[in-house]
């Protein structure tokens, strides 16, 4: 208890940290508790997450890196809402490791994902370009899609490799698989990969909660193959076991880091979590462990995985030479109710261009380099590629980028070079262009539409209500982040609407639309399968557990770490 309040007191004493942040963390601390005792919930007694068994401490037995180039770790959560974390206002989420990043790092209060859905948001993060430029629209890739992120697009991994970086990825790729794994991460700049090349929602469902409770909150996808777990380009398990998946990922991440430190190589690790996309799942140490229910359990498991990686950085004494960035691919799936997360005070959620669809958590952590606090400066996942290239001394790709170098915001508390943000819907169309434009604090909606992913108490969020907004809706997001009070009818707002309209026209006219990769069609035989010759009845045929194919330098930890 004393240690917890010492940490909280340190947070409170930081002049750049808000009092609100202090009380959010204090509430979280008190709610979760400090022992393994049960707490009295309204429906049932629920065990605290402190009862989760900690893994053994890493021993700093490897050679310490000797490099001036920083390591980079990006955590990319799935469908995490702006209001899901304690330091963004949630009163019952248990995230001690993310809280640590927040209190020791820079928390962005106006951070945006490039798209309100999975595939284009991931393309935006890795390339620094809107998905319309790469053809990764409309919608999301399925296991049988022929297309994928074009190989001539330059990812962060490809940008860093010429500068001596080793690159690794863990988790959800979702940028296409294609014929014989044509779009696999190994062909997009990653030296090492362990994960499922798409969402676990595009597979048949098995157990989601320990010990074997079914996935209850979303339809399964039995028409696709069982989820395959890849180690590099080899399928080592099909189907995956969701109950042990995050432990596998976290241990693999630690092994990847240790491998690079031992060899003195700077690294880039992209950890794309499957949490918190439906179907929600959680393993043995997390099921029924939090007072927030199944979603809270999954969030606690996500937080634990983050903690494992950060602890490894500390144990290996490289945390002061590693930039850690945490964010989410889009807003919460409100249509799944208590299984779908929270947008907090923001309007609507996933699959919409309202703030709840694209404003997401953003945390930058780099001890000794980044001054702890929070920032209202505008930034986006699009900015990560140019920022990381700047920090690593790597040249930028010779293409049009939609991101900015925000290293000055991170390291020097400078103003953000980003003043505008453009909002594309899940299915962009040149006929409409961007649905909304933000300039400084003002945002104009030219078109709006709800979505099934955002169905909630607000009728504007419901599916099937596409509307042309003429005149555009206008909101001052500094005063009204919930987008409740339209300023468009006021004479004093005419100049802002005129300016935002001009920005939209200029951006739309300058956009070069790449052909859609989704127009290339589908082919059932392109789905990843661990066995050759499975041309039909994939679910019955594609099953294996080839753990012996795991590389030697990972095998000792993947299945045997205590």
C-alpha positions, 0 to 999 in steps of 0.5 A: 500500500505504501508503495502505491501511494508513494507512486501516486504522490509522485504523480501528484507532485509533477507540475505537468500532470493534471489533478484529474489524472491523479484522482483517476489513478487513485480511484483505480488503485483503491477499486482494484485493491492491494491484496488477493482478497475478494471484493464485494461486487453487486452480482458476485465476488470477484478476485482482484487482478493482483492474484495473477501470478507474476512471471519470473524476473529477467536476469540481465545476463546478456550484453548491454546494447552499445548504440546511439540509435534508439530501439522502438516498441509500438503497442497497437491495441485493437478497438480500445476506446478513448474512455477505456483507461483510468488516466482517460477517465475510466473508474474500474479498469485495472491497468497498472502497467499502462498507468506506469507508462502514463505517469512516466511518459507523455499522454496525448489527449488529442491523438487520432488513428488514421481510420475508424476500422482495422485494416486501413488504420494499420496501413496508415500507421505502418506507412504514414499514408492514408489508406486511399494512397495504398489501396487498402480500402474499403473495409478489412481484409479476410483470410481469402482476399487476393489483395493486400498492402502493396509490396511497393509501399514502405513500412516503418520496418522497411524504412529502418532496416537500411539503418541497421535495425532488426525488425520484428512483429507480434500479433495481428497483421490484417494487411492481407495474406494472399497467394502463398503468403504474398503479403505476409509481414516477412515480405513487408520488412519484418525480419521476424514474425509471430502471430495471426495474419488477421483478426481472430474474429475471422476464424471459427470460435472455440474457448474464449474464457478459462477453462473452456467457456465458449465465445458468447458475444459475437458470431463465429466465422466457420466458413474460414480456416482455423486461426493459424499461429505463425512463427516467421513463415511457418504455421506452428499451430492451427487452431490457436489457443486463445487462452494461452495466446497472449502469454505466448506473444509476451514471452516471444516479445521478451525473447526477441528483445533479448536476442537483439540486446545480446547481439548489440543490434538496435530493434523495432518491435511492432506488437499488434494486440488482438485485445480488445476486439470481439470475441473478447477472451482471457486466459487462466490468470485473468478470467473473472479477475476484475470488477469490469467483467470479461472486457476488463479481464481482457484489458488486464491481460493486455496490460500484463503483456505490456508490463512484460515487455517494459520490464524486459527493457528495464531488466536489460538496462535499455529502457533509457534507449527505447521509445515505447508508444502505445495506441489503438487502431480505432475507437470502441465497438459500442454495438457489442455493449459491455463487451465493446469498450468505452469512448468516454465523453466522445461521440459514437465509436468504431466505424464512424468519423465522429470523435469516438471513432478515431480519437484514441489513447496515445502514450509516448514513454522514454525515460530520461528523454520524454518529460512526463505529463500530458499534451493537448497537441494534435497528433496521429498514428500517421506521424509515427513513421516520420517521427521514428525515422527522424529519431533513428536517423533513417531517410524518409520514403520517397513518397507522399506522406500524410504524417509529420515529424513530432519528435519536437513534441516528444522531446522538447515540448514544442508545438505540433507541426500538425494543425489539420486532420482528415477523417475518411469513413470505413468505405472511402469513395472519391465521390465524397472524399473525406467526411470531416476536416479538423483545423486546430480546434475546429471540426466540420462534418460534411457527411455523417453516418452511423454504423452497427459497430457504434449502435448505442443510445445516440441515434446519430451513431445507428447504422443506415443514417448517412446524411449530407450536412449542408451547411456542414456541422461545426464544432469547437473540439476544445470546448465541446469534444463530445460534438454536442453543440453545432456552431454552424448556424452562427454568423461568426462561424462562417469564416471557419466553415469557409476555411474548412471547406477550402481545406477539404476541396484542396485535400480531396483534389490532391488525393491520388487514389490507388486502385482498391486491393479489395476489388481483386476478389477472393480465392478460398485456396489462398487461406493459410493452412498448415497442411498441403492438399487441403482444398476443401473442408478447411476446418477439418483438414487444417489442424496441426501443432508443429512447435518443433519448427520454432527457432532455437533461440526462442524455443526455451521461452515460448512454452517453458517460461514459469 
